[in-house]
Amino acid sequence: MTKSERYFQPQNSKEAMRQIEKLFNQYKDAPLTSELISYHQSLLNRLQTDILAAAQQENIAQRIAANQSMQDIMQRWLRIRLAGKPYNGKMKQFKFVAANAQPQFKRHVTKIKGNPNHQSTGH
């Protein structure tokens, strides 16, 4: 396996931003360590330099605005977590989505005699 095959190579700025969004959502609730903070800062730096330059080169205003939105979310996350508070939300489509913004549905499994793989659910 060569070095280029081992690392993710985005084809455009949107792909790179999606990857950073996915990584951010993976570590947003992890306990703060100096390694996590430096990793977060490196992702933020990548957003501010390389990916922003690529978005400007692609000349898509919506993507430049999404990049700025991601930077704001990530900077706010660091301030909230350094203050010792939990971060209640995640990033979805380059925007902040609060944890309580999505409706929650209660599942009630109706027991049917027979195979448990074919149980119906009532919402």
N, CA and C of each residue as an Amber inpcrd file, in Angstrom:
protein
   369
   0.8550000  -1.1780000   0.0000000   0.0000000   0.0000000   0.0000000
   0.8990000   1.2390000   0.0000000   0.7100000   2.0910000  -0.9620000
   1.5260000   3.2990000  -1.0440000   0.9490000   4.3770000  -0.1440000
   1.7340000   5.4090000   0.0510000   1.3250000   6.4970000   0.9340000
   0.0740000   7.1990000   0.4060000  -0.0250000   7.3710000  -0.9250000
  -1.1800000   8.0680000  -1.4950000  -2.4590000   7.2490000  -1.3530000
  -2.3570000   5.9090000  -1.3110000  -3.5400000   5.0760000  -1.1460000
  -4.0320000   5.0730000   0.2970000  -3.1330000   5.3320000   1.2370000
  -3.4720000   5.2460000   2.6490000  -4.2650000   6.4620000   3.1230000
  -4.0640000   7.6000000   2.5180000  -4.7210000   8.8320000   2.9410000
  -5.8590000   9.1850000   2.0120000  -6.8770000   9.8340000   2.5700000
  -8.0360000  10.2700000   1.8030000  -7.6400000  11.4370000   0.9030000
  -7.9140000  11.3300000  -0.3650000  -7.5960000  12.3880000  -1.3230000
  -8.9010000  12.9600000  -1.8780000  -9.3760000  14.0980000  -1.3370000
 -10.6340000  14.6650000  -1.8470000 -10.4570000  15.2140000  -3.2580000
 -11.5280000  15.1040000  -4.0360000 -11.4930000  15.5900000  -5.4180000
 -11.8470000  17.0750000  -5.5140000 -12.6300000  17.5790000  -4.5400000
 -12.9970000  18.9940000  -4.5340000 -13.1990000  19.4540000  -3.0920000
 -13.5180000  20.7280000  -2.9190000 -13.6480000  21.2810000  -1.5660000
 -14.8490000  20.6910000  -0.8220000 -15.9140000  20.3650000  -1.5270000
 -17.0960000  19.8050000  -0.8680000 -16.7720000  18.4500000  -0.2500000
 -16.0390000  17.6230000  -0.9610000 -15.6480000  16.3100000  -0.4500000
 -14.7730000  16.4600000   0.7980000 -13.8550000  17.4170000   0.7540000
 -12.9750000  17.6520000   1.9060000 -13.7790000  18.1480000   3.1040000
 -14.7510000  19.0220000   2.8590000 -15.5770000  19.5440000   3.9510000
 -16.4530000  18.4450000   4.5380000 -16.9690000  17.5610000   3.7110000
 -17.7610000  16.4260000   4.2110000 -16.9160000  15.5320000   5.1100000
 -15.6630000  15.3040000   4.7100000 -14.7800000  14.4610000   5.5080000
 -14.5040000  15.1040000   6.8680000 -14.2440000  16.4030000   6.8830000
 -13.9920000  17.1000000   8.1450000 -15.2480000  17.0880000   9.0090000
 -16.4120000  17.2710000   8.3980000 -17.6730000  17.2070000   9.1400000
 -17.8410000  15.8310000   9.7950000 -17.5360000  14.7690000   9.0550000
 -17.6550000  13.4100000   9.5900000 -16.6810000  13.2010000  10.7530000
 -15.4520000  13.6640000  10.5910000 -14.4590000  13.5260000  11.6580000
 -14.8700000  14.3210000  12.8940000 -15.3660000  15.5490000  12.6880000
 -15.7900000  16.3980000  13.8020000 -16.9060000  15.7280000  14.5950000
 -17.8990000  15.1580000  13.8940000 -19.0110000  14.5120000  14.5820000
 -18.5690000  13.2660000  15.3520000 -17.4490000  12.6710000  14.9370000
 -16.9430000  11.5040000  15.6570000 -16.3090000  11.8930000  16.9900000
 -15.6030000  13.0200000  17.0310000 -14.8790000  13.3570000  18.2650000
 -15.5260000  14.4580000  19.0900000 -16.6550000  14.9970000  18.7050000
 -17.2350000  16.1530000  19.3950000 -17.5880000  15.8890000  20.8550000
 -17.8950000  14.6320000  21.2140000 -18.2660000  14.3150000  22.5960000
 -17.1400000  13.6610000  23.3790000 -15.9880000  13.4980000  22.7590000
 -14.8530000  12.8480000  23.4290000 -14.2990000  13.7660000  24.5130000
 -13.6890000  13.1860000  25.5490000 -13.0750000  14.0220000  26.5930000
 -11.9220000  14.8450000  26.0130000 -11.8130000  16.0810000  26.4870000
 -10.7760000  16.9800000  25.9660000  -9.3940000  16.5440000  26.4280000
  -8.5020000  16.4060000  25.4860000  -7.0960000  16.1510000  25.7770000
  -6.2880000  17.1150000  24.9190000  -5.0290000  17.2450000  25.2330000
  -4.1900000  18.1480000  24.4350000  -4.0610000  17.6290000  23.0060000
  -4.0490000  16.2960000  22.8230000  -3.9740000  15.7300000  21.4790000
  -5.2240000  16.0560000  20.6730000  -6.3960000  15.9580000  21.3240000
  -7.6480000  16.2600000  20.6310000  -7.7060000  17.7340000  20.2430000
  -7.2670000  18.6050000  21.1360000  -7.2850000  20.0350000  20.8370000
  -6.3480000  20.3500000  19.6720000  -5.1670000  19.7550000  19.6530000
  -4.2400000  20.0120000  18.5460000  -4.7810000  19.4330000  17.2430000
  -5.4280000  18.2620000  17.3090000  -6.0400000  17.6720000  16.1170000
  -7.1570000  18.5750000  15.5990000  -7.9780000  19.0780000  16.5160000
  -9.0750000  19.9830000  16.1610000  -8.5180000  21.2580000  15.5090000
  -7.4500000  21.8010000  16.0950000  -6.8500000  23.0180000  15.5410000
  -6.2810000  22.7560000  14.1390000  -5.7140000  21.5640000  13.9230000
  -5.1680000  21.2660000  12.5920000  -6.2890000  21.1480000  11.5610000
  -7.4340000  20.5500000  11.9520000  -8.5700000  20.4830000  11.0310000
  -9.1130000  21.8810000  10.7410000  -9.1860000  22.6950000  11.7760000
  -9.6710000  24.0660000  11.6100000  -8.7320000  24.8650000  10.7170000
  -7.4410000  24.6770000  10.9190000  -6.4470000  25.3510000  10.0840000
  -6.5710000  24.9070000   8.6250000  -6.8140000  23.6130000   8.4230000
  -6.9910000  23.0900000   7.0650000  -8.2050000  23.7320000   6.4050000
  -9.2910000  23.9090000   7.1880000 -10.4930000  24.5720000   6.6630000
 -10.2020000  26.0130000   6.2650000  -9.4320000  26.7100000   7.1160000
  -9.1790000  28.1340000   6.9010000  -8.2160000  28.3960000   5.7530000
  -7.3660000  27.4350000   5.4250000  -6.3580000  27.6800000   4.3970000
  -6.6650000  26.9100000   3.1170000  -6.3230000  25.6320000   3.0890000
  -6.3990000  24.8370000   1.8540000  -7.8070000  24.7410000   1.2860000
  -8.7610000  24.3730000   2.1340000 -10.1140000  24.1130000   1.6410000
 -10.8100000  25.4120000   1.2510000 -10.5760000  26.4800000   2.0040000
 -11.1510000  27.7740000   1.6380000 -10.5770000  28.2530000   0.3040000
  -9.2860000  28.0760000   0.1020000  -8.6610000  28.4640000  -1.1710000
  -9.2350000  27.6450000  -2.3280000  -9.4570000  26.3510000  -2.0930000
 -10.0290000  25.5020000  -3.1400000 -11.4670000  25.9240000  -3.4510000
 -12.2240000  26.2710000  -2.4120000 -13.6110000  26.7180000  -2.6210000
 -13.6400000  28.0350000  -3.3940000 -12.7120000  28.9290000  -3.0750000
 -12.6510000  30.2000000  -3.8040000 -12.2310000  29.9680000  -5.2480000
 -11.3520000  29.0120000  -5.4740000 -10.9140000  28.7040000  -6.8330000
 -12.0530000  28.0860000  -7.6490000 -12.9000000  27.2770000  -6.9740000
 -14.0610000  26.6990000  -7.6510000 -15.1390000  27.7540000  -7.9030000
 -15.0520000  28.8870000  -7.1980000 -15.9410000  30.0330000  -7.3740000
 -17.4090000  29.6780000  -7.1250000 -17.6520000  28.9680000  -6.0160000
 -19.0180000  28.6240000  -5.6160000 -19.2850000  29.3540000  -4.2970000
 -20.0940000  30.3960000  -4.3540000 -20.3390000  31.2490000  -3.1810000
 -20.9680000  30.4680000  -2.0320000 -21.8450000  29.5400000  -2.3570000
 -22.5180000  28.7500000  -1.3250000 -21.5120000  27.8990000  -0.5460000
 -20.5150000  27.3810000  -1.2340000 -19.5060000  26.5540000  -0.5760000
 -18.5880000  27.3970000   0.3000000 -18.3030000  28.6120000  -0.1180000
 -17.4730000  29.5130000   0.6910000 -18.2270000  29.8670000   1.9790000
 -19.5400000  30.1070000   1.8560000 -20.3580000  30.4020000   3.0410000
 -20.4320000  29.1920000   3.9620000 -20.5390000  27.9930000   3.3930000
 -20.5790000  26.7720000   4.1990000 -19.2530000  26.5720000   4.9300000
 -18.1600000  26.9140000   4.2790000 -16.8370000  26.8090000   4.9060000
 -16.7570000  27.7390000   6.1110000 -17.2520000  28.9680000   5.9510000
 -17.2480000  29.9270000   7.0550000 -18.1330000  29.4390000   8.2030000
 -19.2720000  28.8420000   7.8600000 -20.1720000  28.2900000   8.8700000
 -19.4920000  27.1740000   9.6600000 -18.7800000  26.3010000   8.9680000
 -18.0580000  25.2140000   9.6330000 -16.9790000  25.7550000  10.5680000
 -16.2750000  26.7800000  10.1220000 -15.2390000  27.3840000  10.9670000
 -15.8530000  27.9430000  12.2470000 -16.9900000  28.6280000  12.1180000
 -17.6680000  29.1960000  13.2910000 -18.1100000  28.1010000  14.2630000
 -18.6720000  27.0240000  13.7190000 -19.1370000  25.9140000  14.5590000
 -17.9710000  25.3000000  15.3160000 -16.8720000  25.0820000  14.6200000
 -15.7230000  24.4220000  15.2420000 -15.0550000  25.3260000  16.2840000
 -15.0170000  26.6260000  16.0400000 -14.4600000  27.5440000  17.0310000
 -15.3690000  27.6290000  18.2580000 -16.6860000  27.6280000  18.0350000
 -17.6430000  27.6610000  19.1400000 -17.5440000  26.3790000  19.9670000
 -17.3530000  25.2280000  19.2890000 -17.2090000  23.9510000  19.9910000
 -16.0330000  24.0040000  20.9570000 -14.9120000  24.5510000  20.4840000
 -13.7200000  24.6020000  21.3310000 -13.9580000  25.5000000  22.5490000
 -14.5990000  26.6660000  22.3530000 -14.8810000  27.5580000  23.4820000
 -15.8110000  26.8960000  24.4960000 -16.8460000  26.2210000  24.0120000
 -17.8030000  25.5710000  24.9130000 -17.1340000  24.4510000  25.6890000
 -16.3570000  23.6320000  25.0060000 -15.7110000  22.4960000  25.6780000
 -14.6220000  22.9480000  26.6340000 -13.8930000  24.0210000  26.3060000
 -12.8750000  24.5290000  27.2230000 -13.5100000  25.1310000  28.4720000
 -14.7650000  25.5890000  28.3490000 -15.4840000  26.1130000  29.5110000
 -16.0230000  24.9840000  30.3870000 -15.8570000  23.7330000  29.9450000
 -16.2910000  22.5850000  30.7370000 -17.7450000  22.2170000  30.5410000
 -18.3710000  22.7320000  29.4980000 -19.7820000  22.4440000  29.2510000
 -19.9100000  21.4000000  28.1440000 -21.0020000  20.6510000  28.1420000
 -21.1970000  19.6750000  27.0650000 -21.6400000  20.3730000  25.7800000
 -21.2930000  19.7840000  24.6550000 -21.6850000  20.3300000  23.3550000
 -22.9140000  19.5640000  22.8930000 -24.0750000  20.1970000  22.9480000
 -25.3400000  19.5360000  22.6220000 -25.7290000  19.7990000  21.1820000
 -25.2020000  18.9920000  20.3080000 -25.5380000  19.1200000  18.9030000
 -24.5060000  18.4400000  18.0480000 -24.6760000  18.5880000  16.7470000
 -23.7140000  18.0340000  15.8040000 -23.7290000  18.8840000  14.5420000
 -22.8470000  18.5640000  13.6270000 -22.7950000  19.2760000  12.3640000
 -23.4660000  18.4100000  11.3080000 -24.3970000  19.0030000  10.5830000
 -25.0930000  18.2880000   9.5230000 -25.2360000  19.2260000   8.3390000
 -24.7410000  18.8000000   7.2030000 -24.7430000  19.6070000   5.9800000
 -24.1080000  20.9690000   6.2240000 -22.9830000  20.9410000   6.9440000
 -22.1400000  22.1040000   7.2400000 -22.8180000  23.1350000   8.1430000
 -23.8780000  22.7400000   8.8480000 -24.5660000  23.6350000   9.7630000
 -24.7290000  22.9430000  11.1140000 -24.9020000  23.7520000  12.1810000
 -25.1170000  23.2140000  13.5180000 -26.5550000  22.7430000  13.6520000
 -26.7400000  21.5520000  14.1940000 -28.0670000  21.0130000  14.4610000
 -28.0980000  20.6550000  15.9430000 -29.0040000  21.2790000  16.6940000
 -29.1060000  21.0090000  18.1300000 -29.5690000  19.5770000  18.3620000
 -29.1490000  19.0030000  19.4800000 -29.4800000  17.6130000  19.7900000
 -30.9780000  17.4260000  19.9720000 -31.6810000  18.4520000  20.4510000
 -33.1210000  18.3170000  20.6840000 -33.9520000  18.8560000  19.5200000
 -33.3350000  19.1410000  18.3700000 -34.0600000  19.7090000  17.2380000
 -34.8170000  18.6420000  16.4570000 -34.3440000  17.3990000  16.4980000
 -34.9880000  16.3280000  15.7500000 -36.0870000  15.7020000  16.6010000
 -37.2460000  15.4050000  16.0140000 -38.3120000  14.7580000  16.7930000
 -37.9110000  13.3360000  17.1830000 -38.2970000  12.9390000  18.3810000
 -38.0130000  11.5900000  18.8670000 -39.2980000  10.7720000  18.7790000
 -39.1890000   9.5730000  18.2560000 -40.3390000   8.6920000  18.1480000
 -40.1380000   7.5250000  19.1020000 -41.1830000   7.2050000  19.8530000
 -41.1230000   6.0550000  20.7390000 -41.5590000   4.8290000  19.9530000
 -40.7720000   3.7670000  20.0920000 -41.1270000   2.5130000  19.4250000
 -41.7690000   1.5870000  20.4340000 -42.8540000   0.9950000  20.0460000
 -43.5060000  -0.0100000  20.8700000 -43.6200000  -1.2750000  20.0330000
 -42.8950000  -2.3110000  20.4280000 -42.9010000  -3.5560000  19.6740000
 -44.1210000  -4.3670000  20.0760000 -44.9060000  -4.7240000  19.0860000
 -46.0730000  -5.5490000  19.3130000 -45.6610000  -7.0040000  19.2200000
 -45.9230000  -7.7580000  20.2800000 -45.5260000  -9.1660000  20.2850000
 -46.4900000  -9.9910000  19.4320000 -45.9010000 -10.7550000  18.5640000
 -46.6740000 -11.6480000  17.7130000 -46.1260000 -13.0500000  17.9490000
 -47.0070000 -14.0310000  18.0460000 -46.5390000 -15.4020000  18.2140000
 -45.7800000 -15.8250000  16.9660000 -44.6680000 -16.4630000  17.1780000
 -43.9070000 -16.9280000  16.0350000 -42.5090000 -16.3430000  16.0270000
 -42.0040000 -16.0970000  14.8670000 -40.6260000 -15.6500000  14.6880000
 -40.4290000 -14.2220000  15.2030000 -39.4510000 -13.9950000  16.0980000
 -39.2420000 -12.6300000  16.6170000 -38.6770000 -11.6620000  15.5770000
 -38.2120000 -12.1790000  14.4510000 -37.6970000 -11.3030000  13.4020000
 -38.8160000 -10.5840000  12.6600000 -40.0320000 -11.0340000  12.8370000
 -41.1570000 -10.4360000  12.1200000 -42.1190000  -9.7370000  13.0630000
 -41.5870000  -9.0670000  14.0690000 -42.4340000  -8.3210000  14.9870000
 -42.7570000  -6.9730000  14.3580000 -43.9720000  -6.5170000  14.5720000
 -44.3460000  -5.2100000  14.0420000 -44.0480000  -4.1350000  15.0720000
 -43.8960000  -2.9210000  14.6210000 -43.6750000  -1.8140000  15.5380000
 -44.7830000  -0.8070000  15.3560000 -45.1910000  -0.2260000  16.4610000
 -46.1690000   0.8520000  16.4180000 -45.5050000   2.1160000  16.9200000
 -45.5690000   3.1630000  16.1610000 -44.8920000   4.3960000  16.5690000
 -45.7730000   5.2200000  17.4630000
